Amino acid sequence: MYKVFNESGFYSCRDKILELAPRFEPEKNGEYFLIEDESGTIGFAEIYLENSKYFLKKIFITKEKRYVSHGKALLDHIYNFLADKNIDELYLDNACISDGNEKFFMKNKFTPSDEGYVAGNLLEDKLRKNEGVSATVISILINIALAVMKIIFGILGKSRALMADGFHSFSDVIGSFVILISIYLGNKPADKDHPYGHEKIESIAGNMVGVVLIITATELINGSLSSLFSEIDHVKPKTITIFIAAISIVIKYFLYVYKYNIGKRLNNDAIIADAREHKSDVISSIGVVGGLILSIYVNPVFDIMFGIAVALLIGKEGIGIIIETSNKLLDQQDSKLISDLKKYILKYDKIENVHDVLTRSSGNKIFLSFHIRVDGSMSVYKAHELADDIKHSIQSDFKDIRSVIIHVDPIMG
């Protein structure tokens, strides 16, 4: 449990803080953070604003509660607090590192800079969320406009294929709403019950988009087959339907490129799945144009046949999305990344062997664990220092890796 107090509210928490640190003096323009459990207040932190920069002046956890990640949890809470205020960096006050505890801060986002230690990119998750939301809202609005246009002209122009394409665009709208919800839920910060974060919701949402595509394809095939084998005379579509389908191809292609690039940059499975749904719209609209041309100039039955072909392509895309996002949910290992990591780790002279390299993915975050073999005579302290050096280096050079767990095995004899 966390509590936050500003400078004016300091005196409401003063007694609790002074009980933990009797000599503590509050800073001007300070913000105070208390962490509590069932036993009461177990720690606090203070940040202050100076020259438009936020500094961490003090972080304190009671002795009996240290070494079980309470300090990390308190820092994470401060990072989220600052991100909500659109603050991207937190600096360390010199007083905060006077006890030689640099390693604790380096394990928790702080890195050395010309201005001292700084924790940067606090807004990364928020910016990722905002960009994903903006792209998805644009997609929803465009898809609604395209769906209405294709359905209306499909009815007026007597084209079943164009109407089917319009309903496919409406399924895109449903998929985009699923994506929108997943972006909000997936960007919730990690908590005690979800220490790896909530980003896997993005992969689940991508999976749901694949299911929506398969359901849409099934319904379109069923309707087209019913029409194909009915005794009703097939009506020749009007020429205007060709132009409507062609307009849809152009718009959907640019929307696909736009969403796919954003999804890749953000490493968001849900947005990538949504982009691939737009690609299936491009393919389906190309099929619709071909079907309309043949229907108008050869035989109206081609309109229905191409409607079936379009539906099959939509279903195929849905299956592909489900397979890809399911592999992410099942933590499929990236063989190239693992190979690169092994080569990187073995550059350290004291490491004889690296094995059991495993990765777990959650959205754009990768959680890494592996074993290293070192000389059995190496002290626990030296082995710990080596593991910390490797961890910090990996997190600096492999930007998507957010957590590293290293198990040290001794080589005896």
ABEGO torsion letter per residue (X at the ends): XBBBBBAAAAAAAAAAAAAABAABBBBBGBBBBBBBBAAEBABBBBBBBBGGBBBBABBBBBAAABGAGAAAAAAAAAAAAAAAAGBABBBBBAAAAAAGAAAAAAABGBBBBAAEBBBBGAAAAAAAAAAAAAAAAAAAAAAAAAAAAAAAAAAAAGBAAAAAAAAAAAAAAAAAAAAAAAAAAAABBBBAABAAEAAAAAAAAAAAAAAAAAAAAAAAAAAAAAAAABABBBBBBBAAAAAAAAAAAAAAAAAAAAAAAAAAAAGBAAAAAAAAAAAAAAAAAAAAAAAAAAAAAABAAAAAAAAAAAAAAAAAAAAAAAAAAAAAAAGBBBAAAAAAAAAAAAABAABABBBGBBBBBBEABBBBBBBBBBBAABBAAAAAAAAAAAAAAAAAABAABABBBBBBBBBBX
